[in-house]
Amino acid sequence: MRDAAINLRALPEQRDLIDHAASLLGKNRSDFMLEAACDRAQAVVLDQVFFNLDLDKFRQFTDMLDAPPSANPGLERLMAVKAPWTTGAA
């Protein structure tokens, strides 16, 4: 059951357009808007995870991933620190 409210204001012509599109799909305004917003939100999130590269850029990218890591003194210091939950009496 839905229990989180989402409120927004729209121009009458925006509301009418949304209502018309919703009716074409046999949906009510809320269901249509929620579905459309979730579709867009998912696309935005996926755009942050997946990206397209042409063949040359993809090869450069995979070469960088396959290359041995370069020296990183800061990371080495960080990794040498013992986690507080692993020290002490056990």
N, CA, C and O atoms as a GROMACS GRO file, in nm:
protein
  360
    1MET      N    1   0.083  -0.118   0.000
    1MET     CA    2   0.000   0.000   0.000
    1MET      C    3   0.088   0.125   0.000
    1MET      O    4   0.186   0.131   0.074
    2ARG      N    5   0.054   0.219  -0.080
    2ARG     CA    6   0.130   0.343  -0.088
    2ARG      C    7   0.096   0.433   0.030
    2ARG      O    8  -0.022   0.455   0.060
    3ASP      N    9   0.198   0.483   0.096
    3ASP     CA   10   0.170   0.572   0.209
    3ASP      C   11   0.259   0.696   0.211
    3ASP      O   12   0.250   0.776   0.305
    4ALA      N   13   0.344   0.714   0.111
    4ALA     CA   14   0.430   0.832   0.104
    4ALA      C   15   0.370   0.929   0.002
    4ALA      O   16   0.354   0.894  -0.115
    5ALA      N   17   0.338   1.049   0.047
    5ALA     CA   18   0.278   1.148  -0.042
    5ALA      C   19   0.386   1.224  -0.118
    5ALA      O   20   0.492   1.257  -0.063
    6ILE      N   21   0.358   1.252  -0.244
    6ILE     CA   22   0.443   1.337  -0.328
    6ILE      C   23   0.351   1.443  -0.386
    6ILE      O   24   0.259   1.411  -0.462
    7ASN      N   25   0.374   1.567  -0.352
    7ASN     CA   26   0.289   1.675  -0.400
    7ASN      C   27   0.367   1.766  -0.492
    7ASN      O   28   0.485   1.791  -0.470
    8LEU      N   29   0.302   1.815  -0.597
    8LEU     CA   30   0.365   1.911  -0.686
    8LEU      C   31   0.259   1.998  -0.750
    8LEU      O   32   0.141   1.963  -0.753
    9ARG      N   33   0.301   2.111  -0.799
    9ARG     CA   34   0.213   2.204  -0.865
    9ARG      C   35   0.247   2.207  -1.014
    9ARG      O   36   0.364   2.197  -1.052
   10ALA      N   37   0.143   2.220  -1.096
   10ALA     CA   38   0.163   2.222  -1.241
   10ALA      C   39   0.072   2.327  -1.302
   10ALA      O   40  -0.028   2.367  -1.243
   11LEU      N   41   0.109   2.369  -1.420
   11LEU     CA   42   0.022   2.458  -1.496
   11LEU      C   43  -0.099   2.377  -1.544
   11LEU      O   44  -0.087   2.256  -1.564
   12PRO      N   45  -0.213   2.440  -1.562
   12PRO     CA   46  -0.331   2.366  -1.610
   12PRO      C   47  -0.306   2.291  -1.739
   12PRO      O   48  -0.354   2.178  -1.756
   13GLU      N   49  -0.231   2.352  -1.831
   13GLU     CA   50  -0.205   2.282  -1.957
   13GLU      C   51  -0.113   2.161  -1.938
   13GLU      O   52  -0.124   2.063  -2.011
   14GLN      N   53  -0.023   2.167  -1.840
   14GLN     CA   54   0.060   2.050  -1.809
   14GLN      C   55  -0.027   1.939  -1.751
   14GLN      O   56  -0.014   1.823  -1.789
   15ARG      N   57  -0.114   1.975  -1.658
   15ARG     CA   58  -0.205   1.877  -1.598
   15ARG      C   59  -0.292   1.813  -1.705
   15ARG      O   60  -0.311   1.691  -1.706
   16ASP      N   61  -0.344   1.895  -1.797
   16ASP     CA   62  -0.431   1.842  -1.903
   16ASP      C   63  -0.355   1.746  -1.994
   16ASP      O   64  -0.408   1.643  -2.034
   17LEU      N   65  -0.232   1.781  -2.027
   17LEU     CA   66  -0.150   1.693  -2.110
   17LEU      C   67  -0.125   1.560  -2.040
   17LEU      O   68  -0.138   1.454  -2.100
   18ILE      N   69  -0.089   1.568  -1.912
   18ILE     CA   70  -0.064   1.446  -1.834
   18ILE      C   71  -0.191   1.361  -1.826
   18ILE      O   72  -0.186   1.240  -1.844
   19ASP      N   73  -0.304   1.426  -1.799
   19ASP     CA   74  -0.430   1.353  -1.791
   19ASP      C   75  -0.464   1.286  -1.924
   19ASP      O   76  -0.510   1.172  -1.927
   20HIS      N   77  -0.441   1.357  -2.033
   20HIS     CA   78  -0.470   1.300  -2.166
   20HIS      C   79  -0.381   1.178  -2.192
   20HIS      O   80  -0.430   1.074  -2.236
   21ALA      N   81  -0.252   1.192  -2.165
   21ALA     CA   82  -0.160   1.079  -2.187
   21ALA      C   83  -0.197   0.962  -2.097
   21ALA      O   84  -0.194   0.847  -2.141
   22ALA      N   85  -0.230   0.990  -1.973
   22ALA     CA   86  -0.268   0.883  -1.880
   22ALA      C   87  -0.392   0.810  -1.930
   22ALA      O   88  -0.399   0.687  -1.926
   23SER      N   89  -0.490   0.887  -1.978
   23SER     CA   90  -0.613   0.823  -2.026
   23SER      C   91  -0.587   0.736  -2.148
   23SER      O   92  -0.651   0.632  -2.165
   24LEU      N   93  -0.493   0.778  -2.234
   24LEU     CA   94  -0.459   0.697  -2.350
   24LEU      C   95  -0.405   0.560  -2.310
   24LEU      O   96  -0.420   0.462  -2.383
   25LEU      N   97  -0.341   0.556  -2.194
   25LEU     CA   98  -0.286   0.430  -2.144
   25LEU      C   99  -0.378   0.360  -2.046
   25LEU      O  100  -0.344   0.254  -1.992
   26GLY      N  101  -0.494   0.418  -2.022
   26GLY     CA  102  -0.587   0.358  -1.926
   26GLY      C  103  -0.541   0.370  -1.783
   26GLY      O  104  -0.571   0.283  -1.700
   27LYS      N  105  -0.469   0.474  -1.753
   27LYS     CA  106  -0.416   0.495  -1.617
   27LYS      C  107  -0.475   0.622  -1.559
   27LYS      O  108  -0.523   0.709  -1.631
   28ASN      N  109  -0.471   0.633  -1.428
   28ASN     CA  110  -0.508   0.759  -1.366
   28ASN      C  111  -0.383   0.847  -1.358
   28ASN      O  112  -0.271   0.801  -1.380
   29ARG      N  113  -0.404   0.974  -1.326
   29ARG     CA  114  -0.294   1.070  -1.322
   29ARG      C  115  -0.182   1.026  -1.228
   29ARG      O  116  -0.064   1.030  -1.265
   30SER      N  117  -0.217   0.983  -1.108
   30SER     CA  118  -0.114   0.945  -1.010
   30SER      C  119  -0.031   0.828  -1.059
   30SER      O  120   0.092   0.832  -1.052
   31ASP      N  121  -0.097   0.724  -1.109
   31ASP     CA  122  -0.022   0.607  -1.157
   31ASP      C  123   0.067   0.645  -1.275
   31ASP      O  124   0.182   0.601  -1.283
   32PHE      N  125   0.014   0.725  -1.366
   32PHE     CA  126   0.091   0.767  -1.482
   32PHE      C  127   0.213   0.847  -1.440
   32PHE      O  128   0.324   0.821  -1.487
   33MET      N  129   0.192   0.945  -1.352
   33MET     CA  130   0.304   1.030  -1.309
   33MET      C  131   0.408   0.952  -1.230
   33MET      O  132   0.528   0.973  -1.247
   34LEU      N  133   0.362   0.864  -1.144
   34LEU     CA  134   0.456   0.784  -1.065
   34LEU      C  135   0.540   0.694  -1.155
   34LEU      O  136   0.661   0.681  -1.137
   35GLU      N  137   0.473   0.630  -1.251
   35GLU     CA  138   0.546   0.543  -1.344
   35GLU      C  139   0.647   0.624  -1.427
   35GLU      O  140   0.761   0.582  -1.445
   36ALA      N  141   0.603   0.739  -1.478
   36ALA     CA  142   0.693   0.822  -1.559
   36ALA      C  143   0.811   0.873  -1.476
   36ALA      O  144   0.925   0.873  -1.523
   37ALA      N  145   0.783   0.916  -1.354
   37ALA     CA  146   0.891   0.966  -1.268
   37ALA      C  147   0.989   0.855  -1.232
   37ALA      O  148   1.110   0.876  -1.231
   38CYS      N  149   0.938   0.737  -1.203
   38CYS     CA  150   1.026   0.625  -1.169
   38CYS      C  151   1.109   0.581  -1.289
   38CYS      O  152   1.227   0.548  -1.274
   39ASP      N  153   1.049   0.580  -1.408
   39ASP     CA  154   1.125   0.547  -1.529
   39ASP      C  155   1.240   0.646  -1.548
   39ASP      O  156   1.352   0.605  -1.577
   40ARG      N  157   1.212   0.773  -1.532
   40ARG     CA  158   1.315   0.876  -1.549
   40ARG      C  159   1.421   0.865  -1.441
   40ARG      O  160   1.540   0.877  -1.469
   41ALA      N  161   1.379   0.842  -1.318
   41ALA     CA  162   1.474   0.828  -1.207
   41ALA      C  163   1.567   0.710  -1.230
   41ALA      O  164   1.688   0.718  -1.207
   42GLN      N  165   1.510   0.599  -1.276
   42GLN     CA  166   1.593   0.482  -1.303
   42GLN      C  167   1.693   0.511  -1.414
   42GLN      O  168   1.808   0.468  -1.406
   43ALA      N  169   1.650   0.582  -1.518
   43ALA     CA  170   1.741   0.618  -1.627
   43ALA      C  171   1.856   0.705  -1.577
   43ALA      O  172   1.971   0.685  -1.617
   44VAL      N  173   1.826   0.800  -1.490
   44VAL     CA  174   1.930   0.887  -1.434
   44VAL      C  175   2.030   0.805  -1.353
   44VAL      O  176   2.151   0.823  -1.366
   45VAL      N  177   1.979   0.716  -1.270
   45VAL     CA  178   2.068   0.632  -1.189
   45VAL      C  179   2.154   0.544  -1.278
   45VAL      O  180   2.274   0.532  -1.255
   46LEU      N  181   2.093   0.481  -1.379
   46LEU     CA  182   2.170   0.394  -1.468
   46LEU      C  183   2.274   0.472  -1.548
   46LEU      O  184   2.380   0.418  -1.579
   47ASP      N  185   2.244   0.597  -1.581
   47ASP     CA  186   2.342   0.679  -1.651
   47ASP      C  187   2.467   0.702  -1.567
   47ASP      O  188   2.574   0.729  -1.621
   48GLN      N  189   2.454   0.691  -1.437
   48GLN     CA  190   2.568   0.708  -1.348
   48GLN      C  191   2.649   0.580  -1.336
   48GLN      O  192   2.762   0.582  -1.288
   49VAL      N  193   2.592   0.468  -1.380
   49VAL     CA  194   2.657   0.338  -1.366
   49VAL      C  195   2.711   0.287  -1.499
   49VAL      O  196   2.823   0.236  -1.505
   50PHE      N  197   2.633   0.301  -1.605
   50PHE     CA  198   2.670   0.251  -1.736
   50PHE      C  199   2.709   0.366  -1.828
   50PHE      O  200   2.649   0.474  -1.822
   51PHE      N  201   2.808   0.343  -1.911
   51PHE     CA  202   2.849   0.446  -2.006
   51PHE      C  203   2.893   0.379  -2.135
   51PHE      O  204   2.939   0.264  -2.135
   52ASN      N  205   2.880   0.451  -2.243
   52ASN     CA  206   2.917   0.398  -2.374
   52ASN      C  207   3.051   0.456  -2.418
   52ASN      O  208   3.080   0.574  -2.397
   53LEU      N  209   3.132   0.371  -2.479
   53LEU     CA  210   3.260   0.414  -2.533
   53LEU      C  211   3.275   0.359  -2.674
   53LEU      O  212   3.230   0.248  -2.703
   54ASP      N  213   3.338   0.437  -2.761
   54ASP     CA  214   3.369   0.381  -2.892
   54ASP      C  215   3.482   0.280  -2.874
   54ASP      O  216   3.541   0.272  -2.766
   55LEU      N  217   3.512   0.205  -2.978
   55LEU     CA  218   3.608   0.095  -2.966
   55LEU      C  219   3.744   0.142  -2.916
   55LEU      O  220   3.804   0.077  -2.831
   56ASP      N  221   3.793   0.253  -2.969
   56ASP     CA  222   3.925   0.304  -2.927
   56ASP      C  223   3.925   0.342  -2.780
   56ASP      O  224   4.016   0.305  -2.706
   57LYS      N  225   3.824   0.416  -2.737
   57LYS     CA  226   3.816   0.456  -2.596
   57LYS      C  227   3.796   0.335  -2.506
   57LYS      O  228   3.850   0.331  -2.395
   58PHE      N  229   3.720   0.236  -2.553
   58PHE     CA  230   3.700   0.115  -2.474
   58PHE      C  231   3.833   0.042  -2.454
   58PHE      O  232   3.861  -0.007  -2.344
   59ARG      N  233   3.912   0.034  -2.558
   59ARG     CA  234   4.044  -0.032  -2.546
   59ARG      C  235   4.134   0.044  -2.450
   59ARG      O  236   4.203  -0.017  -2.369
   60GLN      N  237   4.133   0.177  -2.459
   60GLN     CA  238   4.212   0.257  -2.365
   60GLN      C  239   4.166   0.232  -2.221
   60GLN      O  240   4.247   0.217  -2.130
   61PHE      N  241   4.035   0.228  -2.203
   61PHE     CA  242   3.978   0.205  -2.070
   61PHE      C  243   4.018   0.068  -2.016
   61PHE      O  244   4.061   0.058  -1.901
   62THR      N  245   4.003  -0.037  -2.096
   62THR     CA  246   4.038  -0.170  -2.048
   62THR      C  247   4.188  -0.184  -2.027
   62THR      O  248   4.231  -0.257  -1.937
   63ASP      N  249   4.269  -0.115  -2.108
   63ASP     CA  250   4.414  -0.117  -2.085
   63ASP      C  251   4.447  -0.056  -1.949
   63ASP      O  252   4.533  -0.106  -1.877
   64MET      N  253   4.379   0.053  -1.916
   64MET     CA  254   4.403   0.116  -1.785
   64MET      C  255   4.360   0.023  -1.672
   64MET      O  256   4.428   0.014  -1.569
   65LEU      N  257   4.248  -0.046  -1.689
   65LEU     CA  258   4.202  -0.139  -1.586
   65LEU      C  259   4.296  -0.257  -1.570
   65LEU      O  260   4.318  -0.306  -1.459
   66ASP      N  261   4.353  -0.303  -1.681
   66ASP     CA  262   4.442  -0.419  -1.678
   66ASP      C  263   4.584  -0.385  -1.633
   66ASP      O  264   4.659  -0.474  -1.594
   67ALA      N  265   4.620  -0.258  -1.638
   67ALA     CA  266   4.756  -0.218  -1.600
   67ALA      C  267   4.774  -0.234  -1.450
   67ALA      O  268   4.680  -0.219  -1.373
   68PRO      N  269   4.897  -0.266  -1.409
   68PRO     CA  270   4.922  -0.275  -1.264
   68PRO      C  271   4.901  -0.139  -1.199
   68PRO      O  272   4.926  -0.036  -1.262
   69PRO      N  273   4.856  -0.138  -1.077
   69PRO     CA  274   4.832  -0.009  -1.011
   69PRO      C  275   4.962   0.067  -0.991
   69PRO      O  276   5.067   0.008  -0.966
   70SER      N  277   4.952   0.197  -1.001
   70SER     CA  278   5.071   0.279  -0.974
   70SER      C  279   5.083   0.299  -0.823
   70SER      O  280   4.987   0.280  -0.749
   71ALA      N  281   5.199   0.337  -0.781
   71ALA     CA  282   5.224   0.358  -0.638
   71ALA      C  283   5.132   0.468  -0.586
   71ALA      O  284   5.115   0.572  -0.650
   72ASN      N  285   5.075   0.444  -0.469
   72ASN     CA  286   4.987   0.542  -0.407
   72ASN      C  287   5.016   0.541  -0.257
   72ASN      O  288   4.953   0.467  -0.182
   73PRO      N  289   5.111   0.624  -0.214
   73PRO     CA  290   5.151   0.623  -0.073
   73PRO      C  291   5.035   0.650   0.023
   73PRO      O  292   5.028   0.589   0.130
   74GLY      N  293   4.944   0.738  -0.015
   74GLY     CA  294   4.830   0.767   0.074
   74GLY      C  295   4.742   0.644   0.093
   74GLY      O  296   4.698   0.615   0.204
   75LEU      N  297   4.716   0.572  -0.015
   75LEU     CA  298   4.635   0.451  -0.006
   75LEU      C  299   4.709   0.344   0.075
   75LEU      O  300   4.647   0.271   0.152
   76GLU      N  301   4.839   0.335   0.056
   76GLU     CA  302   4.917   0.236   0.132
   76GLU      C  303   4.910   0.265   0.282
   76GLU      O  304   4.895   0.173   0.362
   77ARG      N  305   4.920   0.394   0.321
   77ARG     CA  306   4.908   0.431   0.462
   77ARG      C  307   4.769   0.396   0.515
   77ARG      O  308   4.754   0.341   0.624
   78LEU      N  309   4.668   0.427   0.436
   78LEU     CA  310   4.532   0.398   0.478
   78LEU      C  311   4.510   0.248   0.497
   78LEU      O  312   4.450   0.206   0.596
   79MET      N  313   4.559   0.169   0.405
   79MET     CA  314   4.539   0.024   0.413
   79MET      C  315   4.620  -0.038   0.528
   79MET      O  316   4.587  -0.148   0.573
   80ALA      N  317   4.723   0.031   0.575
   80ALA     CA  318   4.804  -0.021   0.685
   80ALA      C  319   4.737   0.003   0.820
   80ALA      O  320   4.777  -0.058   0.920
   81VAL      N  321   4.638   0.089   0.826
   81VAL     CA  322   4.569   0.118   0.953
   81VAL      C  323   4.477   0.001   0.986
   81VAL      O  324   4.399  -0.045   0.903
   82LYS      N  325   4.488  -0.045   1.110
   82LYS     CA  326   4.402  -0.155   1.154
   82LYS      C  327   4.262  -0.100   1.184
   82LYS      O  328   4.247   0.006   1.244
   83ALA      N  329   4.161  -0.174   1.143
   83ALA     CA  330   4.023  -0.135   1.173
   83ALA      C  331   4.002  -0.144   1.324
   83ALA      O  332   4.050  -0.238   1.386
   84PRO      N  333   3.932  -0.049   1.382
   84PRO     CA  334   3.914  -0.049   1.528
   84PRO      C  335   3.845  -0.174   1.580
   84PRO      O  336   3.870  -0.214   1.694
   85TRP      N  337   3.760  -0.235   1.500
   85TRP     CA  338   3.690  -0.354   1.547
   85TRP      C  339   3.773  -0.480   1.540
   85TRP      O  340   3.730  -0.585   1.587
   86THR      N  341   3.896  -0.471   1.479
   86THR     CA  342   3.982  -0.590   1.472
   86THR      C  343   4.090  -0.588   1.578
   86THR      O  344   4.162  -0.687   1.594
   87THR      N  345   4.104  -0.479   1.653
   87THR     CA  346   4.208  -0.470   1.756
   87THR      C  347   4.144  -0.490   1.893
   87THR      O  348   4.023  -0.476   1.909
   88GLY      N  349   4.225  -0.522   1.990
   88GLY     CA  350   4.174  -0.536   2.125
   88GLY      C  351   4.140  -0.681   2.158
   88GLY      O  352   4.177  -0.773   2.085
   89ALA      N  353   4.070  -0.698   2.268
   89ALA     CA  354   4.036  -0.833   2.315
   89ALA      C  355   3.929  -0.895   2.229
   89ALA      O  356   3.835  -0.828   2.186
   90ALA      N  357   3.944  -1.022   2.204
   90ALA     CA  358   3.842  -1.094   2.127
   90ALA      C  359   3.817  -1.228   2.187
   90ALA      O  360   3.735  -1.305   2.137
   0.00000   0.00000   0.00000
